[in-house]
Amino acid sequence: MFRNLDIHSELGRIFYEHSSKGDLVPDDVTVKMWAENLHAQTVLGIYKPHDDLLVLDGIPRTLYQAEIMDEYVEVLGIVHLVCRDKSAMIKRLRRRALKENRADDAREDVIINRWNVYEQETAPVLGHYPDSIVHEVDALGSPASVLQHVLEIVAPVQETHFSNVLEG
């Protein structure tokens, strides 16, 4: 959602101001953008709240965001990508930044700051949810391997959700 922003718009400038330093965008801006995006997808018929399973990536990133979002979504499962080797993750993020032309992610100081922000602000979000729905996946495998492990978690949640929708 953030990566598709017009950086010349008000929200785009706010995003760039924070992301270029590796900081999180303020909670109120993030949740407002997410809610507007979700509403637009609902209006366009892309997302049907009572039928579709919503997969979130990168939100919530703070405990406050998680608390606000509780009124919008029922969280059925969480995939926690884990990397215990900080130097390997820094290398991987730099490669991804160069491949995807994400200049803000290519600088090591920004990556290290993002890691620190994650540990301080995002990791505590996991404690907001029951341990039974939090699933860990090693983030350092090949992209296909990581995706396979993520799908091994998401697919059963989706199957259960769709079965419940069909019965309800």
N, C-alpha and C positions, 0 to 999 in steps of 0.2 A: 504494500500500500504506500509506504513512504518513498520507495524507490521510483514510483511512477509519478510523484508530485512534480508540478512545475516549480522549479526552484525560484522563480520570479514571483510566485504568489506569496501571500502572507504566510500560509502554512508551510509552503516550501522553504521560505527564508528561515522560519523557526526551526524546521527540521535540519536544514543544512548547518545552521549556527551550532546546533548541539552535536550532530553526527560527525561533523568534520573534526571534532575534538575527541570523539569516542564516547561522548556523554549520551545519556538517554534523553529523549524528547520529554518535556514535562507531561505528567500523568493526565492532566485535564485535556491537553491538546491531543494526546494519543488516543484516549478513550472517545473523545468527541469525533475525531477522524474515523475511528473504527466504527462507531455507531452510525455515522453518516454513510460510510461505505456499505455497511450491512443493509441499511435502509434502502439505499439506491439499488443494491442487488436484489432486494425483495421486491421493490417496485417494478424492476425490469423482468421479474420472474426467473432470475438466475438462481436465486436462493429462496426456498419455500420453508419457512421456519418450523412448520409442524411435520414436514415430511423428510427434509434433508438433514444430513449429518454435516455439521460445520467443523472443519479442521482449521485450527488456528496455528499460526507460525509466528513466533516473536511477540505475542501478546497473550496474556498479561506479562509484563516485565517487572512489575513491582507489586508488593502486597496490596497497596492501595488500589491499583488497577484491578487486581483479582477480586477485591471486595466490591468494587463498583460493578464489575462484570457479572457478579453473582446474580444480579437482577435481570440480566439479559440471556444468560446461557446456563444450562445444566452440564457440568463437565463430567463426561463419561470415562475419559481416560487421558493420561498424560504420557507423552514420550519424552523422556529426559535424555538428551544426547550428552554423553559423558566423555570427557577427555582428561585423563589423569597426567598426561605428559604435556606440560605447558609449552615447551619449545617445539614439539611436533605440531601442536595446534597453531602456534604462531606461523610456522612455515606453511601449513595448509591454508590458513586464512590469507596469507600474502599471495599464494598461488591463485586462490579463488579471486582475490581482488584484481590481480593482473588479467586473469582470463575474462572476468566479467566487467572490466573497465570500471571498477569501483575504487576510485582514487582515495576516498576517505578510509578504506580498509587496508590500503597497501603500506602505510607507514607503521613501523613497529611500535612507536610510542603510542599511537592511537589504538593499536591492537591490545597492547598491555593495559592501557587505560580501560578499554572495553572489558577485558578479563576482570580487572579489579572492580569495575562497576557491577559486572555480573555477580561476583562473589558477595558484594555488599548488598545489592538491591534486588537481584533476580533470584538467586538461589533460595532466599527465604520464602519465595512464593510457593515452593514445593510443600512446605509445611502447612500451607493453607488447605491442602487437599488430603484426603485419606491416603495412607500408604498403599492401600489395596488398588488404587487406580494409577499409581505412578510406576512407570516401567522404564528401566534404563537400557540404553543402546550405546555401544561403543562408537564414538564419532570418528575414530581414526581408520576405520576400514575403507575399502574402495567405495566410491559413491554408490555403486550398484549394491554392494554388500550392506551398507548402511540403510539404503532404501529397502532392501529385502527385510531387514530386521524391523524397521519401522512398520512396514506393511504386515508383518507377522503379529504386530500389536494392534494396529488399526483395523485390519480386516475383521477379526472377531467382534470388535466393538460395533462396527458397521453392520455386520450380519445380525447381531442382537437388536440393534436399533431398528433396522428395517423389518425384522420379524414383529417387533412391538408395534410399529406403525401399521403393518398389515392387519394385525389382530385388533388394533384400536380403532 
